[in-house]
Amino acid sequence: MSNLVLYRKYRPQTFGEIIGQEHVVKTLSNALASGKVSHAYLFSGPRGSGKTTIARVMAKSLNCSNRKAGDFEPCNKCSSCLEIGEGRSMDLIEIDAASHRGIEEMKELINGIQFSPSKSQYKVFIIDECHQLSKEAANALLKTLEEPPAHAVFILATTELHKMISTILSRCQRFDFRKLTVAEIVRRLELVLEKEKAKVEKPALEMIAINSSGSIRDAESLLGQVLTFEDSSGSKQEIKAEKVKELLGLVEINLISKFAGFLFEKKVMEAINYLNEINESGYDLQEFTKGLINYLRQALIIRFSGDSATEGGNPIVSGLTKEELEKLKKRAIIFKEEELKNILNLFMDAENKMKYASIPQLPLELAIIETIGPKE
């Protein structure tokens, strides 16, 4: 277990351990408890949102020999649960459609469906990235979904729902997964740290969560990177936010805030000079621009909705200290809503152009001039 990455080492083994996706967990739990299980499910949503994890817990619950009527959690002790947990169950078939997308692979799968489970009640088929199945393979799967044997349960997972054929969609119970909030990811990381017997301060965890783009898997990978460095250094002290910034190459919010200040104060040369200072200091300009766009987006939200954007634990505006938030509120009223939208579009265009620019900061400099430069 020691050589496993964190997201595999501490993958949730029960519905109760899953953080986020409450609507999915609640519906599936009720279906298991009442015995009203469908023959086909479709999980759609962004990567790292828990689709495969919930599919495996579902498979475990379906075949748990100790689960009593009215229960929904797997026992994680019977032979079926242990085999699924260790990835050696003959009655759980996982297929990556990205690498097994052809008609021959699907025919092989369909032929195997007709055989009864080796020891469990159900044969569960998890097909990941199912949108990548070829047209012929998808049609073959469709035929099986129309007339499945009673012992077969299909769980399809996709990150690109729009690429799925409508006839398959109509034969599945569909669940839409969402990106996780910063608070949910932080809660999950705290549980992992408790098991790892490691300490990372809350602001550092929030930084990791913000930079994981709503993906639990990405967040746990970043945390693993931080913990690995600390293990190699021999330090057992609490890991600070400054160390996380240094290790992950993250751009400080203070840098973004100071640069944005020049934009809001309409100081062209100061903004350009500061941008070049940031570049010469070795910061990743692409990461800087991504952070700036998020900062300007939050300014637009505050400009549009006022205090309601930050009240009641609203996750739309997050990742800022109380002082930075107050500063942003004051800045947000300098530009009109239409002006802020135009500024956002300018820097989003600049972000795209930076990938191909011979001088990386040039698109940003042009965006600065267009935003606050003198007009004819």
Residue pairs with C-beta under 8 A, 6 or more apart in sequence:
1 9
5 220
5 221
5 224
6 192
6 196
6 220
6 221
6 223
6 224
6 227
7 216
7 217
7 220
7 221
7 224
10 191
10 192
10 195
10 220
11 53
11 56
12 18
12 19
12 50
12 53
12 57
13 57
13 60
13 74
13 76
13 85
14 57
14 73
14 74
14 76
15 25
15 28
15 29
15 54
15 57
15 61
15 72
15 73
16 73
18 25
18 50
18 53
18 54
18 57
19 180
19 184
19 187
19 188
19 191
19 216
20 49
20 50
20 178
20 180
20 181
20 184
20 216
21 49
21 50
21 54
21 177
21 178
23 175
24 43
24 54
24 175
24 177
25 54
27 175
28 54
28 58
28 72
28 175
29 72
30 36
30 72
31 37
31 38
32 58
32 61
32 62
32 67
32 71
32 72
33 70
33 71
33 72
35 69
37 62
37 153
38 153
38 172
38 173
39 145
39 148
39 152
39 153
39 154
40 145
40 148
40 153
40 154
40 155
40 156
40 171
40 172
40 173
41 55
41 58
41 153
41 154
41 155
41 156
41 172
41 173
41 174
41 175
42 130
42 156
42 157
42 158
42 164
42 168
42 169
42 172
42 173
42 174
42 175
43 51
43 54
43 55
43 155
43 156
43 157
43 158
43 175
43 177
44 51
44 157
44 158
44 159
44 161
44 164
44 174
44 175
44 176
44 177
45 51
45 159
45 176
45 177
45 178
45 179
46 159
46 177
46 178
46 179
46 214
46 215
47 159
47 215
47 217
48 212
48 214
48 215
48 216
48 217
48 218
48 219
49 177
49 178
49 179
49 180
49 214
49 215
49 216
50 177
50 216
51 128
51 157
51 177
52 126
52 128
52 157
55 126
55 155
55 157
56 84
56 92
56 126
57 74
58 124
58 155
59 84
59 92
59 122
59 124
59 126
59 153
59 155
60 74
60 76
60 80
60 81
60 84
60 85
61 67
61 72
61 73
61 74
62 120
62 121
62 122
62 124
62 153
63 80
63 81
63 84
63 89
63 91
63 92
63 117
63 120
63 121
63 122
63 124
64 74
64 75
64 78
64 80
64 81
65 75
65 78
65 79
65 80
66 75
66 77
66 78
66 81
67 73
67 74
67 75
74 81
75 81
76 82
76 85
79 119
80 89
80 91
80 119
80 120
83 89
83 90
83 92
84 92
89 120
90 117
90 118
90 119
91 117
91 118
91 119
91 120
91 122
91 123
91 124
92 124
92 126
93 109
93 112
93 123
93 124
93 125
93 126
94 126
94 128
95 105
95 109
95 125
95 126
95 127
95 128
96 128
96 129
97 127
97 128
97 129
97 130
97 131
97 132
97 133
97 137
98 128
98 129
98 132
101 132
101 133
101 134
101 137
102 134
102 136
102 137
103 134
103 136
103 137
103 140
105 137
106 133
106 136
106 137
106 140
106 141
107 140
109 125
110 140
110 141
110 143
110 144
113 123
113 125
113 144
113 148
113 149
113 152
114 149
115 123
116 123
116 151
117 123
117 151
121 151
122 151
122 152
122 153
123 151
123 152
123 153
124 152
124 153
124 154
124 155
125 152
125 153
125 154
125 155
126 155
126 157
127 133
127 141
127 154
127 155
127 156
127 157
128 157
129 157
129 158
129 159
130 141
130 156
130 157
130 158
130 164
130 168
131 158
131 159
131 160
131 161
131 163
131 164
132 163
133 141
138 165
138 168
141 168
142 165
142 167
142 168
142 171
144 152
144 154
145 154
145 168
145 171
145 172
146 171
148 154
154 172
156 168
156 172
158 164
161 169
161 176
178 214
179 213
179 214
179 215
180 188
180 214
180 215
180 216
181 214
181 315
181 318
182 206
182 209
182 210
182 315
182 318
182 319
183 313
183 315
185 208
185 209
185 212
185 214
185 216
185 219
186 202
186 205
186 206
186 209
188 216
188 219
188 220
189 200
189 205
189 208
189 209
189 219
189 220
189 223
190 205
192 220
192 223
193 199
193 200
193 223
196 227
198 227
198 230
198 239
199 237
199 238
199 239
200 223
200 226
200 238
200 239
200 244
201 238
201 239
201 240
201 241
203 241
204 226
204 239
204 240
204 241
204 243
204 244
205 223
206 319
207 241
207 244
207 245
207 248
207 250
207 319
208 219
208 222
208 223
208 226
208 244
208 248
209 219
210 318
210 319
211 222
211 248
211 250
212 218
212 219
212 222
222 248
225 247
225 248
226 239
226 243
226 244
226 247
226 248
227 239
229 247
230 236
230 239
230 243
244 250
245 252
249 283
249 284
249 287
250 287
251 283
251 284
251 287
251 288
251 291
253 291
253 295
253 319
253 320
253 321
253 324
255 278
255 283
255 288
256 288
256 291
256 292
256 295
257 295
257 324
257 327
257 328
258 274
259 271
259 274
259 275
259 278
259 288
259 292
260 292
260 295
260 296
260 299
260 331
261 331
262 270
262 271
262 274
263 271
263 343
263 368
263 371
263 372
264 331
264 334
264 335
266 372
267 372
268 368
268 369
268 372
268 373
268 374
271 368
271 372
272 365
272 368
272 369
275 361
275 364
275 365
275 368
276 361
278 285
278 288
279 285
279 360
279 361
285 354
285 360
285 361
285 364
286 351
286 354
286 355
286 360
289 347
289 350
289 351
289 354
289 364
290 351
292 347
293 344
293 347
293 348
293 351
294 319
295 328
296 340
296 343
296 344
296 347
297 344
298 309
298 316
298 317
298 320
298 328
299 328
299 331
299 332
299 335
299 340
300 332
300 337
300 340
300 341
300 344
301 309
301 316
301 317
302 309
302 310
302 317
302 328
302 329
302 332
303 332
303 333
303 335
303 337
303 340
304 337
308 314
309 316
309 317
310 317
310 325
317 325
320 328
332 340
335 343
342 371
343 371
346 367
346 370
346 371
347 364
347 367
349 363
349 367
350 363
350 364
350 366
350 367
351 363
353 363
354 360
354 363
354 364
357 363
